[in-house]
């Protein structure tokens, strides 16, 4: 373990920490990719980056949010843009540290821990890789316990923590400081345009906050939820259990929520909105699935904006944001992502109630169906699927 | 006299199988030992077929080959090309350089990390340059690798949409290193997803020479026997490609053997769902049939420890075959393989008067093998008395070890609980236990099980694709896609497929996000039958 990291933990009086080795990275990445509801980007990129950091002999440590001092500075290293661009254009090795050091310079303080912004194949793992590189711990939290397309869609904002200042960088060394005070939609607006100018993807250091704010406003232990979920799928694969059943059991155990299996089918049509990447900075579109086995003759339609947003089965709405839609390979439990899905892929659709901190009136206003331009009021997924 | 006879070969680690068919009738079958040079094994099998005089040379309409050359070369890290690796993408992409996550021995076998160049260049999704292509850097790289590499892999960011920089890079490399160096461009290999596409491209570049030698050998053999028929090579989706095309795209033959076996097994057994256990001399492949086709691996496929985005049958290979060596110490079995006596079975195994106990001898002792298969030249146990002298304790222990290894492999591939039907095939099918296997409800040995893969190659279908650019501002999306589908069907027909048998395998749409209006690239893959 690096001396600096060890000293920090000692100074904070933390004896309980989890060493994140390659196995753990693999499990967390898979779990986070499932919670990423079709978005979150190519997990291979986050995974290999974290592996590279570990191969360089650096240590990654995760700590519990309730153990951290109230006055430390933490922030979220993340990527913002269109996932399909990320899949094809991995980052430069300097871009994330460039974002973090520029944020430190702007604030005038050093970063003392990282917090993942969301559960996603890339954004979860990035916080780990950056923590390893900077010799600081990762805190077992995030801002949504799923993935969402826009910067302001976090529990942090619903509790009054702002994304600003955010530093956004690209591979060419361009640096943009975004400081919109408490106007978080403006921060998203600018960050999105900056990402588009950069070529569809940006690397940011965002949501600088204190330890106290982490405890008050985050989804606590969300990394452990993802980790357990990933372990459950690997366990299912090893023992030939149904990965979907194991996922639902894991979520019951870690979050005490009931996930619902609503469909199994095959992708028969994908219509992507043209120019979504350049005009809006997202991958946008609709996908249609035809039912298989018990669901034969039924049709599922899912709208996506980087992530799966709304599910209708035979014309009836079955899930609305911020509740989670996960589509996974029925045999392996591997999530199907909006950026790589293809005609013919088979998937099982699982619906998961959003974390309670995401379901507050402020949360529904910030990332409920109306925000995404749908007419319907938010109805919790449990109520939409009573008969299941 | 019609031209309606098909000949198929399936080159395995130990045996090369051959079949000659007219329609569904198996006219002749052959099994020759796979030789070190591969060629003579194929020629041997071909000659056995021709010498049966079941058909005239002039009647032969097709010669088709399913081979494990490339897979074996990659897995065994043998005869691989040293690869000059060019990625066009700096300053982006450097966080994860080429070969990250590769097994060390494979890295070394393809020439190591010193032949990697991340060149300034690549494209943004909207057609802009990430950086202008650094042509001087390419030339300097060529100076460093001249004489040290024998194959080139080029992967550019967003090349599946805009391939220009990859093509320009190839042009510069040819100027510097000559026209003869084989160059693989990633946009010909796979679609969006840089790291997996790059891995697939590098692997392709590493097995070009292995593939070229194999095809040259087959072409010569066929020509020398006055056979005037097109040559096809089986691809990993179970379709076939022309031999000339295959020379440049050997990676598409990875796992083609099992794909052919699965198709052959379905054809012979009529069973649409179950597990296929293909037992050779050195190894056993376990695959699943789902609705008549090999179960496809989801999203990424690992070849020799490397993640790729090539679509492949989901497959597990274990070191268990007819020639696998049973290791003993006094009266105890202390190991089973992974070494195999391979084609020296007929010299080294106890049943053939040799000194080594193999799985074949265990099967002979247990009475599993009690007859000569007509494809083998030698009897199953000319020295049966040597086998009878073997310690019963050793035989029983070895039998249990073989059974266990098979059960574990089937279990690991299984995705559903409960017992399933198993189809055993391959030359070693009789060598492994068939009774009381855990997880298996019934073992089926279809007719001609010992040449199933070779039969599969002859019923393979033509694979073809077409691309088109659709402008959705002026045409309907469905109409535009249909137009490309028709074009792909035309291509399949030209390549020898029967029009009405052509089916769609895959439709891919890639929007040109950077262009004004609503334009997209549509790519359609199809397959069609050669015979009714």
Interface residues (C-beta under 8 A of the other chain):
Chain A: X42 X44 X45 X48 X49 X51 X52 X82 X84 X85 X87 X88 X89 X90 X91 X92 X93 X94 X95 X96 X171 X172 X173 X199 X200 X240 X241 X270 X271 X272 X274 X275 X276 X277 X278 X329 X331 X332 X334 X340 X342 X343 X344
Chain B: X89 X90 X91 X92 X93 X94 X95 X96 X100 X101 X122 X124 X125 X126 X128 X130 X131 X157 X158 X192 X193 X194 X195 X196 X295 X298 X299 X300 X307 X411 X414 X415 X416 X417 X472 X477 X505 X506 X507 X508 X509 X511 X513 X514 X518 X519 X520
